Amino acid sequence: MVLILLPIVVGVVAFLAWRNRAVRGCRWRENNSGNQGALRKYCCAACGAEAFTSTKGPPDMCKRGLGNSSL
Ligand SMILES: [Zn+2]
């Protein structure tokens, strides 16, 4: 019985982890037309956020919630 349930449990956990990452994570696309000097512009295909980075690679966090809340 356990051998039957194990693949199902693993599948559910994997699905939840994948869905959670899909919601939180951004899919950054480099936008060369928006570069400003050493800063490279990235646009998020998931939430439409825009971010500039001077390091190699896209930003590692979503900028979506930054403009919404007034601290
Ligand atoms: Zn995003």
N, CA, C, O and the ligand as a Tripos MOL2 file, in Angstrom:
@<TRIPOS>MOLECULE
protein
  285   283    72     0     0
PROTEIN
NO_CHARGES

@<TRIPOS>ATOM
      1 N           0.8310   -1.2080    0.0000 N.3       1 MET1
      2 CA          0.0000    0.0000    0.0000 C.3       1 MET1
      3 C           0.8580    1.2470    0.0000 C.2       1 MET1
      4 O           0.5720    2.2290   -0.6850 O.2       1 MET1
      5 N           1.9270    1.1770    0.7970 N.am      2 VAL2
      6 CA          2.8170    2.3320    0.8590 C.3       2 VAL2
      7 C           3.4950    2.5500   -0.4840 C.2       2 VAL2
      8 O           3.7000    3.6880   -0.9050 O.2       2 VAL2
      9 N           3.8410    1.4660   -1.1520 N.am      3 LEU3
     10 CA          4.5030    1.5790   -2.4500 C.3       3 LEU3
     11 C           3.5830    2.2110   -3.4880 C.2       3 LEU3
     12 O           4.0530    2.8140   -4.4530 O.2       3 LEU3
     13 N           2.3080    2.0790   -3.2960 N.am      4 ILE4
     14 CA          1.3620    2.6910   -4.2360 C.3       4 ILE4
     15 C           1.1950    4.1830   -3.9240 C.2       4 ILE4
     16 O           1.0910    5.0030   -4.8360 O.2       4 ILE4
     17 N           1.1690    4.5220   -2.6570 N.am      5 LEU5
     18 CA          0.9380    5.9140   -2.2660 C.3       5 LEU5
     19 C           2.1730    6.7870   -2.4680 C.2       5 LEU5
     20 O           2.0600    7.9910   -2.6960 O.2       5 LEU5
     21 N           3.3390    6.1800   -2.3830 N.am      6 LEU6
     22 CA          4.5670    6.9690   -2.4240 C.3       6 LEU6
     23 C           4.7050    7.8070   -3.7030 C.2       6 LEU6
     24 O           4.9840    9.0010   -3.5990 O.2       6 LEU6
     25 N           4.5240    7.2440   -4.8960 N.am      7 PRO7
     26 CA          4.6390    8.0730   -6.1180 C.3       7 PRO7
     27 C           3.6010    9.1860   -6.1500 C.2       7 PRO7
     28 O           3.8740   10.2730   -6.6590 O.2       7 PRO7
     29 N           2.4080    8.9230   -5.6080 N.am      8 ILE8
     30 CA          1.3570    9.9460   -5.6040 C.3       8 ILE8
     31 C           1.7620   11.1030   -4.7080 C.2       8 ILE8
     32 O           1.6220   12.2670   -5.0850 O.2       8 ILE8
     33 N           2.2680   10.7820   -3.5170 N.am      9 VAL9
     34 CA          2.6870   11.8290   -2.5770 C.3       9 VAL9
     35 C           3.8310   12.6420   -3.1650 C.2       9 VAL9
     36 O           3.8350   13.8710   -3.0880 O.2       9 VAL9
     37 N           4.7930   11.9560   -3.7460 N.am     10 VAL10
     38 CA          5.9350   12.6500   -4.3530 C.3      10 VAL10
     39 C           5.4570   13.5520   -5.4850 C.2      10 VAL10
     40 O           5.9430   14.6720   -5.6420 O.2      10 VAL10
     41 N           4.5160   13.0640   -6.2630 N.am     11 GLY11
     42 CA          3.9910   13.8570   -7.3680 C.3      11 GLY11
     43 C           3.2670   15.0940   -6.8900 C.2      11 GLY11
     44 O           3.4220   16.1700   -7.4680 O.2      11 GLY11
     45 N           2.4740   14.9520   -5.8370 N.am     12 VAL12
     46 CA          1.7340   16.0990   -5.2990 C.3      12 VAL12
     47 C           2.7040   17.1310   -4.7450 C.2      12 VAL12
     48 O           2.5460   18.3270   -4.9880 O.2      12 VAL12
     49 N           3.7050   16.6750   -4.0040 N.am     13 VAL13
     50 CA          4.6860   17.5990   -3.4310 C.3      13 VAL13
     51 C           5.4490   18.3270   -4.5340 C.2      13 VAL13
     52 O           5.6920   19.5300   -4.4420 O.2      13 VAL13
     53 N           5.8190   17.5950   -5.5670 N.am     14 ALA14
     54 CA          6.5510   18.2050   -6.6790 C.3      14 ALA14
     55 C           5.6710   19.2270   -7.3910 C.2      14 ALA14
     56 O           6.1490   20.2830   -7.8050 O.2      14 ALA14
     57 N           4.4010   18.9140   -7.5290 N.am     15 PHE15
     58 CA          3.4880   19.8310   -8.2020 C.3      15 PHE15
     59 C           3.3130   21.1060   -7.3810 C.2      15 PHE15
     60 O           3.3250   22.2090   -7.9280 O.2      15 PHE15
     61 N           3.1510   20.9510   -6.0650 N.am     16 LEU16
     62 CA          2.9830   22.1270   -5.2030 C.3      16 LEU16
     63 C           4.2370   22.9900   -5.2230 C.2      16 LEU16
     64 O           4.1460   24.2170   -5.2640 O.2      16 LEU16
     65 N           5.3980   22.3600   -5.1940 N.am     17 ALA17
     66 CA          6.6510   23.1100   -5.2190 C.3      17 ALA17
     67 C           6.7970   23.8510   -6.5430 C.2      17 ALA17
     68 O           7.2370   25.0000   -6.5740 O.2      17 ALA17
     69 N           6.4240   23.1850   -7.6390 N.am     18 TRP18
     70 CA          6.5240   23.8150   -8.9510 C.3      18 TRP18
     71 C           5.5410   24.9870   -9.0490 C.2      18 TRP18
     72 O           5.8940   26.0470   -9.5670 O.2      18 TRP18
     73 N           4.3150   24.8050   -8.5590 N.am     19 ARG19
     74 CA          3.3140   25.8620   -8.6480 C.3      19 ARG19
     75 C           3.7070   27.0560   -7.7880 C.2      19 ARG19
     76 O           3.5390   28.2080   -8.1880 O.2      19 ARG19
     77 N           4.2350   26.7630   -6.6020 N.am     20 ASN20
     78 CA          4.6340   27.8380   -5.7040 C.3      20 ASN20
     79 C           5.7650   28.6650   -6.3210 C.2      20 ASN20
     80 O           5.7770   29.8920   -6.2190 O.2      20 ASN20
     81 N           6.7050   27.9820   -6.9560 N.am     21 ARG21
     82 CA          7.8060   28.7010   -7.5660 C.3      21 ARG21
     83 C           7.3280   29.4860   -8.7780 C.2      21 ARG21
     84 O           7.8520   30.5630   -9.0630 O.2      21 ARG21
     85 N           6.3520   28.9660   -9.4860 N.am     22 ALA22
     86 CA          5.8440   29.6470  -10.6720 C.3      22 ALA22
     87 C           5.1350   30.9360  -10.2730 C.2      22 ALA22
     88 O           5.1640   31.9200  -11.0120 O.2      22 ALA22
     89 N           4.5010   30.9290   -9.1090 N.am     23 VAL23
     90 CA          3.7750   32.1150   -8.6530 C.3      23 VAL23
     91 C           4.7480   33.1600   -8.1460 C.2      23 VAL23
     92 O           4.6150   34.3440   -8.4540 O.2      23 VAL23
     93 N           5.7220   32.7240   -7.3730 N.am     24 ARG24
     94 CA          6.6260   33.6840   -6.7470 C.3      24 ARG24
     95 C           7.6790   34.1900   -7.7290 C.2      24 ARG24
     96 O           7.9910   35.3800   -7.7730 O.2      24 ARG24
     97 N           8.2100   33.2750   -8.5030 N.am     25 GLY25
     98 CA          9.3660   33.6100   -9.3190 C.3      25 GLY25
     99 C           9.0070   34.4290  -10.5340 C.2      25 GLY25
    100 O           7.8750   34.3820  -11.0160 O.2      25 GLY25
    101 N           9.9550   35.1680  -11.0200 N.am     26 CYS26
    102 CA          9.7870   35.9500  -12.2310 C.3      26 CYS26
    103 C          10.5520   35.2880  -13.3670 C.2      26 CYS26
    104 O          11.5750   34.6320  -13.1710 O.2      26 CYS26
    105 N          10.0200   35.4870  -14.5400 N.am     27 ARG27
    106 CA         10.7490   35.0230  -15.7250 C.3      27 ARG27
    107 C          11.3400   36.2420  -16.4130 C.2      27 ARG27
    108 O          10.6770   36.9160  -17.2010 O.2      27 ARG27
    109 N          12.5800   36.5050  -16.1050 N.am     28 TRP28
    110 CA         13.2270   37.7190  -16.6020 C.3      28 TRP28
    111 C          13.7010   37.5420  -18.0270 C.2      28 TRP28
    112 O          14.3200   36.5410  -18.3880 O.2      28 TRP28
    113 N          13.3930   38.5410  -18.8180 N.am     29 ARG29
    114 CA         13.8630   38.5810  -20.2010 C.3      29 ARG29
    115 C          14.7190   39.8360  -20.3690 C.2      29 ARG29
    116 O          14.3120   40.9390  -20.0040 O.2      29 ARG29
    117 N          15.8950   39.6430  -20.9230 N.am     30 GLU30
    118 CA         16.7770   40.7840  -21.0950 C.3      30 GLU30
    119 C          16.2430   41.6920  -22.1940 C.2      30 GLU30
    120 O          15.8620   41.2380  -23.2730 O.2      30 GLU30
    121 N          16.2250   42.9670  -21.8950 N.am     31 ASN31
    122 CA         15.7240   43.9570  -22.8480 C.3      31 ASN31
    123 C          16.8610   44.8950  -23.2130 C.2      31 ASN31
    124 O          17.1150   45.8780  -22.5170 O.2      31 ASN31
    125 N          17.5390   44.5910  -24.2990 N.am     32 ASN32
    126 CA         18.7290   45.3460  -24.6560 C.3      32 ASN32
    127 C          18.4100   46.7810  -25.0420 C.2      32 ASN32
    128 O          19.2630   47.6580  -24.8990 O.2      32 ASN32
    129 N          17.2210   47.0370  -25.5190 N.am     33 SER33
    130 CA         16.8830   48.3930  -25.9540 C.3      33 SER33
    131 C          16.7570   49.3370  -24.7650 C.2      33 SER33
    132 O          16.8280   50.5530  -24.9390 O.2      33 SER33
    133 N          16.5720   48.8020  -23.5560 N.am     34 GLY34
    134 CA         16.3990   49.6640  -22.3950 C.3      34 GLY34
    135 C          17.6540   49.7980  -21.5540 C.2      34 GLY34
    136 O          17.6000   50.3330  -20.4460 O.2      34 GLY34
    137 N          18.7680   49.3290  -22.0530 N.am     35 ASN35
    138 CA         20.0010   49.4210  -21.2720 C.3      35 ASN35
    139 C          20.3960   50.8700  -21.0350 C.2      35 ASN35
    140 O          20.2480   51.7330  -21.9010 O.2      35 ASN35
    141 N          20.9030   51.1060  -19.8300 N.am     36 GLN36
    142 CA         21.3710   52.4390  -19.4860 C.3      36 GLN36
    143 C          22.7990   52.3050  -18.9690 C.2      36 GLN36
    144 O          23.0260   52.0050  -17.7970 O.2      36 GLN36
    145 N          23.7390   52.5300  -19.8510 N.am     37 GLY37
    146 CA         25.1300   52.4190  -19.4560 C.3      37 GLY37
    147 C          25.4870   51.0070  -19.0890 C.2      37 GLY37
    148 O          25.3110   50.0830  -19.8840 O.2      37 GLY37
    149 N          25.9940   50.8350  -17.8730 N.am     38 ALA38
    150 CA         26.3940   49.5110  -17.4120 C.3      38 ALA38
    151 C          25.2040   48.7130  -16.8980 C.2      38 ALA38
    152 O          25.3110   47.5120  -16.6480 O.2      38 ALA38
    153 N          24.0720   49.3870  -16.7420 N.am     39 LEU39
    154 CA         22.8980   48.7000  -16.2310 C.3      39 LEU39
    155 C          22.1420   48.0240  -17.3680 C.2      39 LEU39
    156 O          21.8510   48.6270  -18.4020 O.2      39 LEU39
    157 N          21.8370   46.7560  -17.1390 N.am     40 ARG40
    158 CA         21.0560   46.0280  -18.1330 C.3      40 ARG40
    159 C          19.6160   45.9500  -17.6670 C.2      40 ARG40
    160 O          19.3320   45.7090  -16.4940 O.2      40 ARG40
    161 N          18.7270   46.1550  -18.6000 N.am     41 LYS41
    162 CA         17.3130   46.1610  -18.2710 C.3      41 LYS41
    163 C          16.7220   44.7800  -18.4850 C.2      41 LYS41
    164 O          16.9570   44.1290  -19.5030 O.2      41 LYS41
    165 N          15.9430   44.3500  -17.4910 N.am     42 TYR42
    166 CA         15.2430   43.0820  -17.5920 C.3      42 TYR42
    167 C          13.7520   43.3230  -17.4030 C.2      42 TYR42
    168 O          13.3400   44.1240  -16.5630 O.2      42 TYR42
    169 N          12.9570   42.6270  -18.1890 N.am     43 CYS43
    170 CA         11.5100   42.6910  -18.0510 C.3      43 CYS43
    171 C          11.0010   41.3130  -17.6290 C.2      43 CYS43
    172 O          11.4220   40.2850  -18.1600 O.2      43 CYS43
    173 N          10.0840   41.3220  -16.6600 N.am     44 CYS44
    174 CA          9.5310   40.0660  -16.1720 C.3      44 CYS44
    175 C           8.3570   39.6660  -17.0420 C.2      44 CYS44
    176 O           7.4050   40.4290  -17.2080 O.2      44 CYS44
    177 N           8.4270   38.4770  -17.5900 N.am     45 ALA45
    178 CA          7.3490   37.9920  -18.4430 C.3      45 ALA45
    179 C           6.1720   37.4890  -17.6160 C.2      45 ALA45
    180 O           5.0810   37.2850  -18.1490 O.2      45 ALA45
    181 N           6.3850   37.2880  -16.3180 N.am     46 ALA46
    182 CA          5.3340   36.7360  -15.4760 C.3      46 ALA46
    183 C           4.4330   37.8410  -14.9260 C.2      46 ALA46
    184 O           3.2100   37.7010  -14.9410 O.2      46 ALA46
    185 N           5.0180   38.9300  -14.4430 N.am     47 CYS47
    186 CA          4.2150   39.9710  -13.8090 C.3      47 CYS47
    187 C           4.4340   41.3310  -14.4510 C.2      47 CYS47
    188 O           3.7950   42.3010  -14.0460 O.2      47 CYS47
    189 N           5.3100   41.4350  -15.4330 N.am     48 GLY48
    190 CA          5.4830   42.6880  -16.1470 C.3      48 GLY48
    191 C           6.3910   43.6850  -15.4580 C.2      48 GLY48
    192 O           6.4740   44.8380  -15.8830 O.2      48 GLY48
    193 N           7.0800   43.2650  -14.3960 N.am     49 ALA49
    194 CA          7.9600   44.1720  -13.6820 C.3      49 ALA49
    195 C           9.2140   44.4540  -14.5100 C.2      49 ALA49
    196 O           9.6320   43.6410  -15.3350 O.2      49 ALA49
    197 N           9.7990   45.6220  -14.2670 N.am     50 GLU50
    198 CA         11.0420   45.9780  -14.9370 C.3      50 GLU50
    199 C          12.1090   46.2040  -13.8930 C.2      50 GLU50
    200 O          11.8380   46.7770  -12.8380 O.2      50 GLU50
    201 N          13.3270   45.7580  -14.1760 N.am     51 ALA51
    202 CA         14.4030   45.9160  -13.2120 C.3      51 ALA51
    203 C          15.7100   46.1250  -13.9500 C.2      51 ALA51
    204 O          15.9020   45.6290  -15.0600 O.2      51 ALA51
    205 N          16.6030   46.8660  -13.3190 N.am     52 PHE52
    206 CA         17.9410   47.0700  -13.8690 C.3      52 PHE52
    207 C          18.9360   46.3440  -12.9860 C.2      52 PHE52
    208 O          18.7970   46.3190  -11.7630 O.2      52 PHE52
    209 N          19.9270   45.7600  -13.6080 N.am     53 THR53
    210 CA         20.9530   45.0750  -12.8440 C.3      53 THR53
    211 C          22.3140   45.3070  -13.4830 C.2      53 THR53
    212 O          22.4510   45.3580  -14.7050 O.2      53 THR53
    213 N          23.3030   45.4440  -12.6320 N.am     54 SER54
    214 CA         24.6620   45.6270  -13.1350 C.3      54 SER54
    215 C          25.4620   44.3410  -13.0290 C.2      54 SER54
    216 O          26.5870   44.2580  -13.5200 O.2      54 SER54
    217 N          24.8810   43.3460  -12.3920 N.am     55 THR55
    218 CA         25.5640   42.0790  -12.2410 C.3      55 THR55
    219 C          25.1930   41.1410  -13.3820 C.2      55 THR55
    220 O          24.2550   41.3910  -14.1390 O.2      55 THR55
    221 N          25.9440   40.0710  -13.4820 N.am     56 LYS56
    222 CA         25.6630   39.1100  -14.5350 C.3      56 LYS56
    223 C          24.4240   38.2950  -14.1820 C.2      56 LYS56
    224 O          24.3110   37.7650  -13.0770 O.2      56 LYS56
    225 N          23.5100   38.2040  -15.1210 N.am     57 GLY57
    226 CA         22.3130   37.4300  -14.9010 C.3      57 GLY57
    227 C          21.1520   38.3020  -14.4820 C.2      57 GLY57
    228 O          21.3410   39.4580  -14.1050 O.2      57 GLY57
    229 N          19.9710   37.7640  -14.5450 N.am     58 PRO58
    230 CA         18.7680   38.5130  -14.2100 C.3      58 PRO58
    231 C          18.6230   38.7080  -12.7040 C.2      58 PRO58
    232 O          19.3080   38.0360  -11.9330 O.2      58 PRO58
    233 N          17.7530   39.6080  -12.2710 N.am     59 PRO59
    234 CA         17.4780   39.7560  -10.8370 C.3      59 PRO59
    235 C          16.9070   38.4570  -10.2680 C.2      59 PRO59
    236 O          16.2860   37.6750  -10.9870 O.2      59 PRO59
    237 N          17.1240   38.2390   -8.9790 N.am     60 ASP60
    238 CA         16.6880   36.9830   -8.3900 C.3      60 ASP60
    239 C          15.4100   37.1300   -7.5860 C.2      60 ASP60
    240 O          14.9960   36.1930   -6.9030 O.2      60 ASP60
    241 N          14.7940   38.2720   -7.6580 N.am     61 MET61
    242 CA         13.5440   38.4400   -6.9190 C.3      61 MET61
    243 C          12.5640   39.2620   -7.7410 C.2      61 MET61
    244 O          12.9500   39.9770   -8.6660 O.2      61 MET61
    245 N          11.2920   39.1450   -7.3880 N.am     62 CYS62
    246 CA         10.2590   39.8480   -8.1260 C.3      62 CYS62
    247 C          10.1120   41.2490   -7.5790 C.2      62 CYS62
    248 O          10.1100   41.4570   -6.3660 O.2      62 CYS62
    249 N           9.9910   42.2000   -8.4690 N.am     63 LYS63
    250 CA          9.8540   43.5960   -8.0650 C.3      63 LYS63
    251 C           8.3830   44.0200   -8.0090 C.2      63 LYS63
    252 O           8.0820   45.1950   -7.8040 O.2      63 LYS63
    253 N           7.5020   43.0940   -8.1860 N.am     64 ARG64
    254 CA          6.1000   43.4410   -8.3360 C.3      64 ARG64
    255 C           5.5600   44.1720   -7.1060 C.2      64 ARG64
    256 O           4.8480   45.1680   -7.2380 O.2      64 ARG64
    257 N           5.8970   43.6800   -5.9100 N.am     65 GLY65
    258 CA          5.2880   44.2380   -4.7020 C.3      65 GLY65
    259 C           6.0010   45.4940   -4.1950 C.2      65 GLY65
    260 O           5.5600   46.0950   -3.2150 O.2      65 GLY65
    261 N           7.0870   45.8950   -4.8430 N.am     66 LEU66
    262 CA          7.8630   47.0100   -4.2880 C.3      66 LEU66
    263 C           7.1080   48.3280   -4.4130 C.2      66 LEU66
    264 O           7.1560   49.1480   -3.4960 O.2      66 LEU66
    265 N           6.4270   48.5470   -5.5030 N.am     67 GLY67
    266 CA          5.7720   49.8340   -5.7150 C.3      67 GLY67
    267 C           4.3990   49.9230   -5.0910 C.2      67 GLY67
    268 O           3.8180   51.0060   -5.0260 O.2      67 GLY67
    269 N           3.8690   48.8020   -4.6300 N.am     68 ASN68
    270 CA          2.5060   48.8000   -4.1300 C.3      68 ASN68
    271 C           2.4040   49.3020   -2.7000 C.2      68 ASN68
    272 O           1.5540   50.1410   -2.4010 O.2      68 ASN68
    273 N           3.2470   48.8090   -1.8190 N.am     69 SER69
    274 CA          3.1230   49.1400   -0.4190 C.3      69 SER69
    275 C           3.9700   50.3430   -0.0700 C.2      69 SER69
    276 O           5.1370   50.4230   -0.4550 O.2      69 SER69
    277 N           3.3910   51.2710    0.6530 N.am     70 SER70
    278 CA          4.1440   52.4250    1.1210 C.3      70 SER70
    279 C           4.6940   52.1200    2.4980 C.2      70 SER70
    280 O           3.9200   51.9710    3.4440 O.2      70 SER70
    281 N           5.9690   52.0250    2.6360 N.am     71 LEU71
    282 CA          6.5680   51.6390    3.9120 C.3      71 LEU71
    283 C           6.5170   52.7570    4.9320 C.2      71 LEU71
    284 O           6.9830   52.5870    6.0580 O.2      71 LEU71
    285 ZN          7.6710   39.2030  -11.7270 Zn       72 ZN72
@<TRIPOS>BOND
     1     1     2 1
     2     2     3 1
     3     3     4 2
     4     3     5 am
     5     5     6 1
     6     6     7 1
     7     7     8 2
     8     7     9 am
     9     9    10 1
    10    10    11 1
    11    11    12 2
    12    11    13 am
    13    13    14 1
    14    14    15 1
    15    15    16 2
    16    15    17 am
    17    17    18 1
    18    18    19 1
    19    19    20 2
    20    19    21 am
    21    21    22 1
    22    22    23 1
    23    23    24 2
    24    23    25 am
    25    25    26 1
    26    26    27 1
    27    27    28 2
    28    27    29 am
    29    29    30 1
    30    30    31 1
    31    31    32 2
    32    31    33 am
    33    33    34 1
    34    34    35 1
    35    35    36 2
    36    35    37 am
    37    37    38 1
    38    38    39 1
    39    39    40 2
    40    39    41 am
    41    41    42 1
    42    42    43 1
    43    43    44 2
    44    43    45 am
    45    45    46 1
    46    46    47 1
    47    47    48 2
    48    47    49 am
    49    49    50 1
    50    50    51 1
    51    51    52 2
    52    51    53 am
    53    53    54 1
    54    54    55 1
    55    55    56 2
    56    55    57 am
    57    57    58 1
    58    58    59 1
    59    59    60 2
    60    59    61 am
    61    61    62 1
    62    62    63 1
    63    63    64 2
    64    63    65 am
    65    65    66 1
    66    66    67 1
    67    67    68 2
    68    67    69 am
    69    69    70 1
    70    70    71 1
    71    71    72 2
    72    71    73 am
    73    73    74 1
    74    74    75 1
    75    75    76 2
    76    75    77 am
    77    77    78 1
    78    78    79 1
    79    79    80 2
    80    79    81 am
    81    81    82 1
    82    82    83 1
    83    83    84 2
    84    83    85 am
    85    85    86 1
    86    86    87 1
    87    87    88 2
    88    87    89 am
    89    89    90 1
    90    90    91 1
    91    91    92 2
    92    91    93 am
    93    93    94 1
    94    94    95 1
    95    95    96 2
    96    95    97 am
    97    97    98 1
    98    98    99 1
    99    99   100 2
   100    99   101 am
   101   101   102 1
   102   102   103 1
   103   103   104 2
   104   103   105 am
   105   105   106 1
   106   106   107 1
   107   107   108 2
   108   107   109 am
   109   109   110 1
   110   110   111 1
   111   111   112 2
   112   111   113 am
   113   113   114 1
   114   114   115 1
   115   115   116 2
   116   115   117 am
   117   117   118 1
   118   118   119 1
   119   119   120 2
   120   119   121 am
   121   121   122 1
   122   122   123 1
   123   123   124 2
   124   123   125 am
   125   125   126 1
   126   126   127 1
   127   127   128 2
   128   127   129 am
   129   129   130 1
   130   130   131 1
   131   131   132 2
   132   131   133 am
   133   133   134 1
   134   134   135 1
   135   135   136 2
   136   135   137 am
   137   137   138 1
   138   138   139 1
   139   139   140 2
   140   139   141 am
   141   141   142 1
   142   142   143 1
   143   143   144 2
   144   143   145 am
   145   145   146 1
   146   146   147 1
   147   147   148 2
   148   147   149 am
   149   149   150 1
   150   150   151 1
   151   151   152 2
   152   151   153 am
   153   153   154 1
   154   154   155 1
   155   155   156 2
   156   155   157 am
   157   157   158 1
   158   158   159 1
   159   159   160 2
   160   159   161 am
   161   161   162 1
   162   162   163 1
   163   163   164 2
   164   163   165 am
   165   165   166 1
   166   166   167 1
   167   167   168 2
   168   167   169 am
   169   169   170 1
   170   170   171 1
   171   171   172 2
   172   171   173 am
   173   173   174 1
   174   174   175 1
   175   175   176 2
   176   175   177 am
   177   177   178 1
   178   178   179 1
   179   179   180 2
   180   179   181 am
   181   181   182 1
   182   182   183 1
   183   183   184 2
   184   183   185 am
   185   185   186 1
   186   186   187 1
   187   187   188 2
   188   187   189 am
   189   189   190 1
   190   190   191 1
   191   191   192 2
   192   191   193 am
   193   193   194 1
   194   194   195 1
   195   195   196 2
   196   195   197 am
   197   197   198 1
   198   198   199 1
   199   199   200 2
   200   199   201 am
   201   201   202 1
   202   202   203 1
   203   203   204 2
   204   203   205 am
   205   205   206 1
   206   206   207 1
   207   207   208 2
   208   207   209 am
   209   209   210 1
   210   210   211 1
   211   211   212 2
   212   211   213 am
   213   213   214 1
   214   214   215 1
   215   215   216 2
   216   215   217 am
   217   217   218 1
   218   218   219 1
   219   219   220 2
   220   219   221 am
   221   221   222 1
   222   222   223 1
   223   223   224 2
   224   223   225 am
   225   225   226 1
   226   226   227 1
   227   227   228 2
   228   227   229 am
   229   229   230 1
   230   230   231 1
   231   231   232 2
   232   231   233 am
   233   233   234 1
   234   234   235 1
   235   235   236 2
   236   235   237 am
   237   237   238 1
   238   238   239 1
   239   239   240 2
   240   239   241 am
   241   241   242 1
   242   242   243 1
   243   243   244 2
   244   243   245 am
   245   245   246 1
   246   246   247 1
   247   247   248 2
   248   247   249 am
   249   249   250 1
   250   250   251 1
   251   251   252 2
   252   251   253 am
   253   253   254 1
   254   254   255 1
   255   255   256 2
   256   255   257 am
   257   257   258 1
   258   258   259 1
   259   259   260 2
   260   259   261 am
   261   261   262 1
   262   262   263 1
   263   263   264 2
   264   263   265 am
   265   265   266 1
   266   266   267 1
   267   267   268 2
   268   267   269 am
   269   269   270 1
   270   270   271 1
   271   271   272 2
   272   271   273 am
   273   273   274 1
   274   274   275 1
   275   275   276 2
   276   275   277 am
   277   277   278 1
   278   278   279 1
   279   279   280 2
   280   279   281 am
   281   281   282 1
   282   282   283 1
   283   283   284 2
@<TRIPOS>SUBSTRUCTURE
     1 MET1         2 RESIDUE 1 A MET
     2 VAL2         6 RESIDUE 1 A VAL
     3 LEU3        10 RESIDUE 1 A LEU
     4 ILE4        14 RESIDUE 1 A ILE
     5 LEU5        18 RESIDUE 1 A LEU
     6 LEU6        22 RESIDUE 1 A LEU
     7 PRO7        26 RESIDUE 1 A PRO
     8 ILE8        30 RESIDUE 1 A ILE
     9 VAL9        34 RESIDUE 1 A VAL
    10 VAL10       38 RESIDUE 1 A VAL
    11 GLY11       42 RESIDUE 1 A GLY
    12 VAL12       46 RESIDUE 1 A VAL
    13 VAL13       50 RESIDUE 1 A VAL
    14 ALA14       54 RESIDUE 1 A ALA
    15 PHE15       58 RESIDUE 1 A PHE
    16 LEU16       62 RESIDUE 1 A LEU
    17 ALA17       66 RESIDUE 1 A ALA
    18 TRP18       70 RESIDUE 1 A TRP
    19 ARG19       74 RESIDUE 1 A ARG
    20 ASN20       78 RESIDUE 1 A ASN
    21 ARG21       82 RESIDUE 1 A ARG
    22 ALA22       86 RESIDUE 1 A ALA
    23 VAL23       90 RESIDUE 1 A VAL
    24 ARG24       94 RESIDUE 1 A ARG
    25 GLY25       98 RESIDUE 1 A GLY
    26 CYS26      102 RESIDUE 1 A CYS
    27 ARG27      106 RESIDUE 1 A ARG
    28 TRP28      110 RESIDUE 1 A TRP
    29 ARG29      114 RESIDUE 1 A ARG
    30 GLU30      118 RESIDUE 1 A GLU
    31 ASN31      122 RESIDUE 1 A ASN
    32 ASN32      126 RESIDUE 1 A ASN
    33 SER33      130 RESIDUE 1 A SER
    34 GLY34      134 RESIDUE 1 A GLY
    35 ASN35      138 RESIDUE 1 A ASN
    36 GLN36      142 RESIDUE 1 A GLN
    37 GLY37      146 RESIDUE 1 A GLY
    38 ALA38      150 RESIDUE 1 A ALA
    39 LEU39      154 RESIDUE 1 A LEU
    40 ARG40      158 RESIDUE 1 A ARG
    41 LYS41      162 RESIDUE 1 A LYS
    42 TYR42      166 RESIDUE 1 A TYR
    43 CYS43      170 RESIDUE 1 A CYS
    44 CYS44      174 RESIDUE 1 A CYS
    45 ALA45      178 RESIDUE 1 A ALA
    46 ALA46      182 RESIDUE 1 A ALA
    47 CYS47      186 RESIDUE 1 A CYS
    48 GLY48      190 RESIDUE 1 A GLY
    49 ALA49      194 RESIDUE 1 A ALA
    50 GLU50      198 RESIDUE 1 A GLU
    51 ALA51      202 RESIDUE 1 A ALA
    52 PHE52      206 RESIDUE 1 A PHE
    53 THR53      210 RESIDUE 1 A THR
    54 SER54      214 RESIDUE 1 A SER
    55 THR55      218 RESIDUE 1 A THR
    56 LYS56      222 RESIDUE 1 A LYS
    57 GLY57      226 RESIDUE 1 A GLY
    58 PRO58      230 RESIDUE 1 A PRO
    59 PRO59      234 RESIDUE 1 A PRO
    60 ASP60      238 RESIDUE 1 A ASP
    61 MET61      242 RESIDUE 1 A MET
    62 CYS62      246 RESIDUE 1 A CYS
    63 LYS63      250 RESIDUE 1 A LYS
    64 ARG64      254 RESIDUE 1 A ARG
    65 GLY65      258 RESIDUE 1 A GLY
    66 LEU66      262 RESIDUE 1 A LEU
    67 GLY67      266 RESIDUE 1 A GLY
    68 ASN68      270 RESIDUE 1 A ASN
    69 SER69      274 RESIDUE 1 A SER
    70 SER70      278 RESIDUE 1 A SER
    71 LEU71      282 RESIDUE 1 A LEU
    72 ZN72       285 GROUP 0 **** ****
